[in-house]
């Protein structure tokens, strides 16, 4: 079993030091609770609702920032994935996710599908999510809007990912009473269609008038919600058997990957 903790936080726009404290507290608490994989929200280091690229640049971190090493030192044998506003070596700004282990940053993924005004601030990533072979399973990291593209999620599932990990900031949209947020439905469908686990960490609060969904969920390989954080600041925790994701057969004659008609659609 892999214990996954998704910590739904409420970072403050531009407050690097204050958000640092939130991150430290969340990581410490999740590791103490036995989490193997800890997920924090998109842009948790900086907040999201930047006016422009100039403002974002004041809250950006390079991947070799000492803050990452300090957070990694809290992890022990755990793995953490958190979103940050990245200042690249090329001077560009990226909406990125860092993978941390005890020895520091082991991978950085740059969001490939930019949402709305993000296109005015960030440069899209040019690399597919790498498969991360870890002591706690095979992880593929993506960020928010990336999950909406089946071309991407199917690709990493076929490549062998067992757990999709996604820091997100989901803007609150209206929905019928009693319905899951549309983004949660997408996460459930993605898990079910690919027989993978999906860990999504959203954020809480309101930032510059933008309310967030607070839709943090951990979805099991059958597509059912194993844990959710609910409204406000909170943590979703679930124990998921990632070994189940390696068998794509639902019945003797149904195999989710082998049944694809690649002769028809490539």
Rosetta blueprint (number, residue, H / E / L):
1 X L
2 X E
3 X E
4 X E
5 X E
6 X E
7 X E
8 X E
9 X L
10 X L
11 X L
12 X L
13 X L
14 X L
15 X L
16 X H
17 X H
18 X H
19 X H
20 X H
21 X H
22 X H
23 X H
24 X H
25 X H
26 X H
27 X H
28 X H
29 X H
30 X H
31 X H
32 X H
33 X L
34 X L
35 X L
36 X L
37 X E
38 X E
39 X E
40 X E
41 X L
42 X L
43 X L
44 X L
45 X L
46 X L
47 X L
48 X L
49 X L
50 X L
51 X L
52 X L
53 X H
54 X H
55 X H
56 X H
57 X H
58 X H
59 X L
60 X L
61 X E
62 X L
63 X L
64 X L
65 X L
66 X H
67 X H
68 X H
69 X H
70 X H
71 X H
72 X H
73 X L
74 X L
75 X L
76 X L
77 X L
78 X L
79 X E
80 X E
81 X E
82 X E
83 X E
84 X E
85 X E
86 X E
87 X E
88 X L
89 X L
90 X L
91 X L
92 X L
93 X E
94 X E
95 X E
96 X E
97 X E
98 X E
99 X E
100 X E
101 X E
102 X L
103 X L
104 X E
105 X E
106 X E
107 X E
108 X E
109 X E
110 X E
111 X L
112 X L
113 X L
114 X L
115 X L
116 X H
117 X H
118 X H
119 X H
120 X H
121 X L
122 X L
123 X L
124 X L
125 X L
126 X L
127 X L
128 X L
129 X L
130 X L
131 X E
132 X E
133 X E
134 X E
135 X L
136 X L
137 X E
138 X E
139 X E
140 X E
141 X E
142 X E
143 X E
144 X H
145 X H
146 X H
147 X H
148 X H
149 X L
150 X H
151 X H
152 X H
153 X H
154 X H
155 X H
156 X H
157 X H
158 X H
159 X H
160 X L
161 X L
162 X L
163 X E
164 X E
165 X E
166 X E
167 X E
168 X L
169 X L
170 X L
171 X E
172 X L
173 X L
174 X L
175 X L
176 X L
177 X L
178 X L
179 X L
180 X L
181 X L
182 X H
183 X H
184 X H
185 X H
186 X H
187 X H
188 X H
189 X H
190 X H
191 X H
192 X H
193 X H
194 X H
195 X L
196 X L
197 X E
198 X E
199 X E
200 X E
201 X E
202 X L
203 X L
204 X L
205 X L
206 X E
207 X E
208 X L
209 X L
210 X E
211 X E
212 X E
213 X L
214 X L
215 X L
216 X L
217 X E
218 X E
219 X E
220 X L
221 X L
222 X L
223 X L
224 X L
225 X E
226 X E
227 X E
228 X E
229 X L
230 X L
231 X L
232 X L
233 X L
234 X E
235 X E
236 X E
237 X E
238 X E
239 X E
240 X E
241 X L
242 X H
243 X H
244 X H
245 X H
246 X H
247 X L
248 X L
249 X E
250 X E
251 X E
252 X L
253 X L
254 X E
255 X E
256 X L
257 X L
258 X L
259 X L
260 X L
261 X L
262 X H
263 X H
264 X H
265 X H
266 X L
